[in-house]
Amino acid sequence: MAEKAQLSRYRANKSSKLHRLFGGALLLSAVSVGTLVLSPRLDGSSTRVPLHAAETLQKCRQLDMTPGPPPEFWSRTESDRFVEGTQPVYIKNATIWTGGVDGLEVIKGDLLLARGLIQQVGSISASALEQYSDLVEYDAEGAWVSPGIFDLHSHMGVYSLPELDGASDGNSLKGDMQPWLRSLDGLNTHDDAYKPVVAGGVTTGVILPGSANGIGGQAFVIKYRPTAEKSPSSMLLEPPHSIINGSNVDPSLPPRWRQMKHACGENPSRIYDQTRMDTIWHFRQSYNQARQIKEKQDAYCSAAMAGNWNGLGEFPEDLQWEALVDVLRGRVKIHNHCYEAVDLDGIVRLTNEFKFSIAAFHHAHETYLVPDLLKKAYGGPPAAAIFATNARYKREAYRGSEFAPKILADNGIKVVMKSDHPVINSRYLLHEAQQAHYYGLPENLALASVTSTPATVAGLDHRVGFIRTGYDADVVIWDSHPLALGATPKQVFIDGIAQLEDPFSVTKPAVFQKVPETPDFEKEAKDAVKYDGLPPLTAQKTSDIVVFTNVSNVFVKQDNAVVNTLSDAAGGVVVVKGGNIVCSGSCPEAFSPSYAAAEFIDLEGGSISPGLISFGSPLGLEHIMGEPSTNDGSVPDALTGSVPAILGPDAIIHAVDGLQFETRDMLIAYRAGVTTGVTAPSGSSFISGYSTAFSTSSSHKLEKGAIVQSVGALHVAVTMNSGVSVSTQIAALRALLLNSPAFDQVRQGSMPLVINVDSADVMATLIQLKSEVEASTGETLKITFVGGSESHLLASEISGAGIGVVLIPSRPFPNTWEGRRFMPGPPLSHDTIIGYLLAHNITVGIGTQGQAYARNTRFDVGWAALSAFSGLSKTDALALATTNLEQLLGISSPSDDLVVSKAGSLLDFEAKVVGVISPRKGVVDLF
């Protein structure tokens, strides 16, 4: 609104500006179209002044203007995104984290949202409320309120979900350096992710092009709420003036910040069959091109401002390169995908050669190792926009550390946690901040890392990222402290508009209203730097006799279930000898002289739990996913005729034959309480093969107890995302179940058939097939569905068929067409899919998609317990990743390892895993 008024004033005064420009003392007369004669000059000559002189001079002046809001922005009473008819909202009795005072400010009070803005914060008088006749009142009842979550790195809308070929617009492969491309031009408003992501409290995101190219193009900031116009442009937040107004831009307005994507390292090298040297040279070529244009513009403007118009011609500009010229003018926020020190160094040198700054290095897995290098970047150190625990998926991510956020912050580098959606489902972007906090990032910086810090890095901290009077009314009301595990919005406001219709909420324990008191990882963080990102991960020491004191709970496996044998004890004692618990309770003998040589460990109210199982990823078959030479490889697909003849017609691949031990993900998972891995042969083939169960702490396959069970289940996949039809896959499976010798154990019901399947339609067919085969053989098949995104749609039928489900991921998302009808869980649905399936008496397990996430199994289990509407006991929750998985995956001889956690249970953010009791080894591994 304000910009249109300014534009009108500009047009009305255009001729008077030209007059004022030349002081009104010179004689102007038309001599040709497009020029004026200006005479006389002091030397008696004349010069031709173009009709566009005023506009050109204003353009020249604007070249040096700093981006930012116009002066009247600070006195605005209505947002430019205000929707007429939106009712004002009064949120009372809130605990408000404002983002102010370096993230330390918390206000107990109220919020008034009106006309798309935060009108008041704190104590709001009755008279202030009386002016609103249609006020909507919301009693927060002490709940935490924060600014909306800001995702600094998302591909929402350009990599739309579900993944379909017709909506994949993140990368152009037409050239390495393309600053002229714009993510806005590929932004899909029909992405199924918008609604669930908003339900996670995410209100704003920077939509970046992909990272295939050195310069992938321009990025745009959007708000995630749906608009009446239903267009990409209507979702934009402060786009460049020209995007909305075309060429009719008021030149007196300061420019707005632009955003651009750069990338270096492996991606451009792989896509364009080049080296890092090529990529940096291409950068230098491109920036040199932009610099030449900038220098021509500066020379032109210098002459024009001096009145020397003769021979100047048109203002020098190039539509392809104008955005990169703006980078050199300091008007663009560069988001640079960059991992390793070699690449970070190359870009830092580039910034100093061409005098431009980087807003943030993204992914940035080695920034914590070279913080002083970042400080050498032109214009100051870039922020680091990073994952919490997602690493080792390619070589340049191999040295990534969970302690990077803490280390970077300790070195004065701004930390941003980001999603790279859909790489990480950005609905749970807050969980990245929670994990960063768990591993040492201070609470104020952790919450700021997904709110105020990314808003500041993107140049939008004048209106979003904080709760302040006059800021956009983007706020989230949480069911628990935002840094507590499983924190979920009760309501989300974007531009003052409530985004959740009839939201569901689960009541959390009172302790979850406080920030978690996380463990001390100071030593581990120092070791990460000391060992250049590859610290030792094996147990620090082992002990034959250990006495654990101040134990609150001891959970053990018993009769295919988890039970608590020492429940909420005050000062409980557990004595371990030779890897076995010999006493649990008061254990007075532990304090006798005979135990003088024992290792005594105070658990400070901690607990002992069964070792967890990780399933679903290629854990144990891969070191670095993106490096084939470090992996077991993929299984050939029997349905496409790619199986080597030498294998014979009935050969089944055994995962145990390809196991690799002491992978970093395996050892990290062990230190997080995952003592057993179950993996099937890798690949996307119809018949995967036999899974195996193994110890995550073993050095090699021949070590005692390294193989928990050589063969567990037979794994197949039935999917629409295959080279052959679903009906062909079903026909093949029917033939195998009825006739193949390789399926004898499955046919006889002595081995589970584990089927990867997400679609409820395919599940229905498989249920029929199970009935058909059982009728033919007279045996009951053991079948487990893995994936299971749509399994809730057939919960009764799955239960009736005696089929179990392993949910991967444990919180489904509409990543594929087959899983688009997912149950989102609160606040969008009454229950979670885990709770719903369990309520239908289905045996449920949970797994993980990536091996880097195996370490987070404990938190996935804890999250499941907190989010289920009916509530899950800790024993039932632990079963999801222990006894239930053993049953569903055919692990009849499981490990008896026990995990020891300090200052809480294994499922708590407050607890730290300090050891594993190993009957197999006969010792306690201590970390």
Secondary structure in CASP SS format (residue, H / E / C, confidence):
PFRMAT SS
TARGET T0000
AUTHOR 0000-0000-0000
METHOD secondary structure of the structure
MODEL  1
M C 1.00
A H 1.00
E H 1.00
K H 1.00
A H 1.00
Q H 1.00
L H 1.00
S H 1.00
R H 1.00
Y H 1.00
R H 1.00
A H 1.00
N C 1.00
K H 1.00
S H 1.00
S H 1.00
K H 1.00
L H 1.00
H H 1.00
R H 1.00
L H 1.00
F C 1.00
G C 1.00
G C 1.00
A C 1.00
L C 1.00
L E 1.00
L E 1.00
S E 1.00
A E 1.00
V E 1.00
S E 1.00
V C 1.00
G C 1.00
T E 1.00
L E 1.00
V E 1.00
L E 1.00
S E 1.00
P C 1.00
R C 1.00
L C 1.00
D C 1.00
G C 1.00
S C 1.00
S C 1.00
T E 1.00
R E 1.00
V E 1.00
P E 1.00
L C 1.00
H C 1.00
A H 1.00
A H 1.00
E H 1.00
T H 1.00
L H 1.00
Q H 1.00
K H 1.00
C H 1.00
R H 1.00
Q H 1.00
L C 1.00
D C 1.00
M C 1.00
T C 1.00
P C 1.00
G C 1.00
P C 1.00
P C 1.00
P H 1.00
E H 1.00
F H 1.00
W H 1.00
S H 1.00
R C 1.00
T C 1.00
E C 1.00
S C 1.00
D C 1.00
R C 1.00
F C 1.00
V C 1.00
E C 1.00
G C 1.00
T C 1.00
Q C 1.00
P C 1.00
V E 1.00
Y E 1.00
I E 1.00
K E 1.00
N E 1.00
A E 1.00
T E 1.00
I E 1.00
W E 1.00
T C 1.00
G C 1.00
G H 1.00
V H 1.00
D H 1.00
G H 1.00
L C 1.00
E C 1.00
V E 1.00
I E 1.00
K E 1.00
G E 1.00
D E 1.00
L E 1.00
L E 1.00
L E 1.00
A E 1.00
R C 1.00
G C 1.00
L E 1.00
I E 1.00
Q E 1.00
Q E 1.00
V E 1.00
G E 1.00
S C 1.00
I C 1.00
S C 1.00
A H 1.00
S H 1.00
A H 1.00
L H 1.00
E H 1.00
Q C 1.00
Y C 1.00
S C 1.00
D C 1.00
L C 1.00
V E 1.00
E E 1.00
Y E 1.00
D E 1.00
A C 1.00
E C 1.00
G C 1.00
A C 1.00
W E 1.00
V E 1.00
S E 1.00
P E 1.00
G C 1.00
I E 1.00
F E 1.00
D E 1.00
L E 1.00
H E 1.00
S E 1.00
H C 1.00
M C 1.00
G C 1.00
V C 1.00
Y E 1.00
S C 1.00
L C 1.00
P C 1.00
E C 1.00
L C 1.00
D H 1.00
G H 1.00
A H 1.00
S E 1.00
D C 1.00
G C 1.00
N C 1.00
S C 1.00
L C 1.00
K C 1.00
G C 1.00
D C 1.00
M E 1.00
Q C 1.00
P C 1.00
W C 1.00
L C 1.00
R E 1.00
S H 1.00
L H 1.00
D H 1.00
G H 1.00
L C 1.00
N C 1.00
T C 1.00
H C 1.00
D C 1.00
D C 1.00
A C 1.00
Y H 1.00
K H 1.00
P H 1.00
V H 1.00
V H 1.00
A C 1.00
G C 1.00
G C 1.00
V E 1.00
T E 1.00
T E 1.00
G E 1.00
V E 1.00
I E 1.00
L C 1.00
P C 1.00
G C 1.00
S C 1.00
A C 1.00
N C 1.00
G C 1.00
I E 1.00
G E 1.00
G E 1.00
Q E 1.00
A E 1.00
F E 1.00
V E 1.00
I E 1.00
K E 1.00
Y C 1.00
R C 1.00
P C 1.00
T C 1.00
A C 1.00
E C 1.00
K C 1.00
S C 1.00
P C 1.00
S H 1.00
S H 1.00
M H 1.00
L E 1.00
L C 1.00
E C 1.00
P C 1.00
P C 1.00
H H 1.00
S H 1.00
I H 1.00
I H 1.00
N H 1.00
G C 1.00
S C 1.00
N C 1.00
V C 1.00
D C 1.00
P C 1.00
S C 1.00
L C 1.00
P C 1.00
P C 1.00
R C 1.00
W C 1.00
R E 1.00
Q E 1.00
M E 1.00
K E 1.00
H E 1.00
A E 1.00
C C 1.00
G C 1.00
E H 1.00
N H 1.00
P H 1.00
S H 1.00
R H 1.00
I H 1.00
Y C 1.00
D C 1.00
Q C 1.00
T C 1.00
R H 1.00
M H 1.00
D H 1.00
T H 1.00
I H 1.00
W H 1.00
H H 1.00
F H 1.00
R H 1.00
Q H 1.00
S H 1.00
Y H 1.00
N H 1.00
Q H 1.00
A H 1.00
R H 1.00
Q H 1.00
I H 1.00
K H 1.00
E H 1.00
K H 1.00
Q H 1.00
D H 1.00
A H 1.00
Y H 1.00
C H 1.00
S H 1.00
A H 1.00
A H 1.00
M H 1.00
A C 1.00
G C 1.00
N C 1.00
W C 1.00
N C 1.00
G C 1.00
L C 1.00
G C 1.00
E C 1.00
F C 1.00
P C 1.00
E C 1.00
D C 1.00
L C 1.00
Q C 1.00
W C 1.00
E H 1.00
A H 1.00
L H 1.00
V H 1.00
D H 1.00
V H 1.00
L H 1.00
R C 1.00
G C 1.00
R C 1.00
V E 1.00
K E 1.00
I E 1.00
H E 1.00
N E 1.00
H E 1.00
C E 1.00
Y C 1.00
E C 1.00
A H 1.00
V H 1.00
D H 1.00
L H 1.00
D H 1.00
G H 1.00
I H 1.00
V H 1.00
R H 1.00
L H 1.00
T H 1.00
N H 1.00
E H 1.00
F H 1.00
K C 1.00
F C 1.00
S C 1.00
I C 1.00
A C 1.00
A E 1.00
F E 1.00
H E 1.00
H E 1.00
A C 1.00
H C 1.00
E C 1.00
T H 1.00
Y H 1.00
L H 1.00
V C 1.00
P H 1.00
D H 1.00
L H 1.00
L H 1.00
K C 1.00
K C 1.00
A C 1.00
Y C 1.00
G C 1.00
G C 1.00
P C 1.00
P C 1.00
A E 1.00
A E 1.00
A E 1.00
I E 1.00
F C 1.00
A C 1.00
T C 1.00
N C 1.00
A C 1.00
R C 1.00
Y C 1.00
K C 1.00
R H 1.00
E H 1.00
A H 1.00
Y C 1.00
R C 1.00
G C 1.00
S C 1.00
E C 1.00
F C 1.00
A H 1.00
P H 1.00
K H 1.00
I H 1.00
L H 1.00
A H 1.00
D H 1.00
N C 1.00
G C 1.00
I C 1.00
K C 1.00
V E 1.00
V E 1.00
M E 1.00
K C 1.00
S C 1.00
D C 1.00
H E 1.00
P C 1.00
V C 1.00
I C 1.00
N C 1.00
S H 1.00
R H 1.00
Y H 1.00
L H 1.00
L H 1.00
H H 1.00
E H 1.00
A H 1.00
Q H 1.00
Q H 1.00
A H 1.00
H H 1.00
Y H 1.00
Y C 1.00
G C 1.00
L C 1.00
P C 1.00
E H 1.00
N H 1.00
L H 1.00
A H 1.00
L H 1.00
A H 1.00
S C 1.00
V C 1.00
T C 1.00
S H 1.00
T H 1.00
P H 1.00
A H 1.00
T H 1.00
V H 1.00
A C 1.00
G C 1.00
L C 1.00
D C 1.00
H C 1.00
R C 1.00
V C 1.00
G C 1.00
F C 1.00
I C 1.00
R C 1.00
T C 1.00
G C 1.00
Y C 1.00
D E 1.00
A C 1.00
D C 1.00
V E 1.00
V E 1.00
I E 1.00
W E 1.00
D C 1.00
S C 1.00
H C 1.00
P C 1.00
L C 1.00
A C 1.00
L C 1.00
G C 1.00
A C 1.00
T C 1.00
P E 1.00
K E 1.00
Q E 1.00
V E 1.00
F E 1.00
I E 1.00
D C 1.00
G C 1.00
I E 1.00
A E 1.00
Q C 1.00
L C 1.00
E C 1.00
D C 1.00
P C 1.00
F C 1.00
S C 1.00
V C 1.00
T C 1.00
K C 1.00
P C 1.00
A H 1.00
V H 1.00
F H 1.00
Q H 1.00
K C 1.00
V C 1.00
P C 1.00
E C 1.00
T C 1.00
P C 1.00
D C 1.00
F C 1.00
E H 1.00
K H 1.00
E H 1.00
A H 1.00
K H 1.00
D H 1.00
A H 1.00
V H 1.00
K H 1.00
Y C 1.00
D C 1.00
G C 1.00
L C 1.00
P C 1.00
P C 1.00
L C 1.00
T C 1.00
A C 1.00
Q C 1.00
K E 1.00
T E 1.00
S E 1.00
D C 1.00
I E 1.00
V E 1.00
V E 1.00
F E 1.00
T E 1.00
N E 1.00
V E 1.00
S E 1.00
N E 1.00
V E 1.00
F E 1.00
V E 1.00
K E 1.00
Q E 1.00
D C 1.00
N C 1.00
A E 1.00
V E 1.00
V E 1.00
N E 1.00
T E 1.00
L E 1.00
S C 1.00
D C 1.00
A C 1.00
A C 1.00
G C 1.00
G E 1.00
V E 1.00
V E 1.00
V E 1.00
V E 1.00
K E 1.00
G C 1.00
G C 1.00
N E 1.00
I E 1.00
V E 1.00
C E 1.00
S E 1.00
G E 1.00
S C 1.00
C C 1.00
P H 1.00
E H 1.00
A H 1.00
F H 1.00
S C 1.00
P H 1.00
S H 1.00
Y H 1.00
A C 1.00
A C 1.00
A C 1.00
E E 1.00
F E 1.00
I E 1.00
D E 1.00
L E 1.00
E E 1.00
G E 1.00
G E 1.00
S E 1.00
I E 1.00
S E 1.00
P E 1.00
G C 1.00
L E 1.00
I E 1.00
S E 1.00
F E 1.00
G C 1.00
S C 1.00
P C 1.00
L E 1.00
G C 1.00
L C 1.00
E E 1.00
H C 1.00
I C 1.00
M C 1.00
G C 1.00
E C 1.00
P H 1.00
S H 1.00
T H 1.00
N E 1.00
D C 1.00
G C 1.00
S C 1.00
V C 1.00
P C 1.00
D C 1.00
A H 1.00
L H 1.00
T H 1.00
G C 1.00
S C 1.00
V C 1.00
P C 1.00
A H 1.00
I H 1.00
L H 1.00
G C 1.00
P C 1.00
D C 1.00
A C 1.00
I C 1.00
I C 1.00
H E 1.00
A H 1.00
V H 1.00
D H 1.00
G H 1.00
L C 1.00
Q C 1.00
F C 1.00
E C 1.00
T C 1.00
R H 1.00
D H 1.00
M H 1.00
L H 1.00
I H 1.00
A H 1.00
Y H 1.00
R H 1.00
A C 1.00
G C 1.00
V E 1.00
T E 1.00
T E 1.00
G E 1.00
V E 1.00
T E 1.00
A C 1.00
P C 1.00
S C 1.00
G C 1.00
S C 1.00
S C 1.00
F C 1.00
I E 1.00
S E 1.00
G E 1.00
Y E 1.00
S C 1.00
T E 1.00
A E 1.00
F E 1.00
S E 1.00
T C 1.00
S C 1.00
S C 1.00
S C 1.00
H C 1.00
K C 1.00
L C 1.00
E C 1.00
K C 1.00
G C 1.00
A C 1.00
I E 1.00
V E 1.00
Q E 1.00
S C 1.00
V C 1.00
G C 1.00
A C 1.00
L E 1.00
H E 1.00
V E 1.00
A E 1.00
V C 1.00
T C 1.00
M C 1.00
N C 1.00
S C 1.00
G C 1.00
V C 1.00
S C 1.00
V H 1.00
S H 1.00
T H 1.00
Q H 1.00
I H 1.00
A H 1.00
A H 1.00
L H 1.00
R H 1.00
A H 1.00
L H 1.00
L H 1.00
L H 1.00
N H 1.00
S C 1.00
P H 1.00
A H 1.00
F H 1.00
D H 1.00
Q H 1.00
V H 1.00
R H 1.00
Q C 1.00
G C 1.00
S C 1.00
M C 1.00
P C 1.00
L E 1.00
V E 1.00
I E 1.00
N E 1.00
V E 1.00
D C 1.00
S C 1.00
A H 1.00
D H 1.00
V H 1.00
M H 1.00
A H 1.00
T H 1.00
L H 1.00
I H 1.00
Q H 1.00
L H 1.00
K H 1.00
S H 1.00
E H 1.00
V H 1.00
E H 1.00
A H 1.00
S H 1.00
T H 1.00
G C 1.00
E C 1.00
T C 1.00
L C 1.00
K C 1.00
I E 1.00
T E 1.00
F E 1.00
V E 1.00
G E 1.00
G C 1.00
S C 1.00
E C 1.00
S H 1.00
H H 1.00
L H 1.00
L H 1.00
A H 1.00
S H 1.00
E H 1.00
I H 1.00
S H 1.00
G H 1.00
A C 1.00
G C 1.00
I C 1.00
G E 1.00
V E 1.00
V E 1.00
L E 1.00
I C 1.00
P C 1.00
S C 1.00
R C 1.00
P C 1.00
F C 1.00
P C 1.00
N C 1.00
T C 1.00
W H 1.00
E H 1.00
G H 1.00
R C 1.00
R C 1.00
F C 1.00
M C 1.00
P C 1.00
G C 1.00
P C 1.00
P C 1.00
L C 1.00
S C 1.00
H C 1.00
D C 1.00
T C 1.00
I H 1.00
I H 1.00
G H 1.00
Y H 1.00
L H 1.00
L H 1.00
A H 1.00
H C 1.00
N C 1.00
I C 1.00
T C 1.00
V E 1.00
G E 1.00
I E 1.00
G C 1.00
T C 1.00
Q C 1.00
G C 1.00
Q H 1.00
A H 1.00
Y H 1.00
A H 1.00
R H 1.00
N H 1.00
T H 1.00
R H 1.00
F H 1.00
D H 1.00
V H 1.00
G H 1.00
W H 1.00
A H 1.00
A H 1.00
L H 1.00
S H 1.00
A C 1.00
F C 1.00
S C 1.00
G C 1.00
L C 1.00
S C 1.00
K H 1.00
T H 1.00
D H 1.00
A H 1.00
L H 1.00
A H 1.00
L C 1.00
A C 1.00
T C 1.00
T H 1.00
N H 1.00
L H 1.00
E H 1.00
Q H 1.00
L H 1.00
L C 1.00
G C 1.00
I C 1.00
S C 1.00
S C 1.00
P C 1.00
S C 1.00
D C 1.00
D C 1.00
L E 1.00
V E 1.00
V E 1.00
S E 1.00
K E 1.00
A C 1.00
G C 1.00
S C 1.00
L C 1.00
L C 1.00
D C 1.00
F C 1.00
E C 1.00
A C 1.00
K E 1.00
V E 1.00
V E 1.00
G E 1.00
V E 1.00
I E 1.00
S E 1.00
P C 1.00
R C 1.00
K C 1.00
G C 1.00
V E 1.00
V E 1.00
D E 1.00
L E 1.00
F C 1.00
END
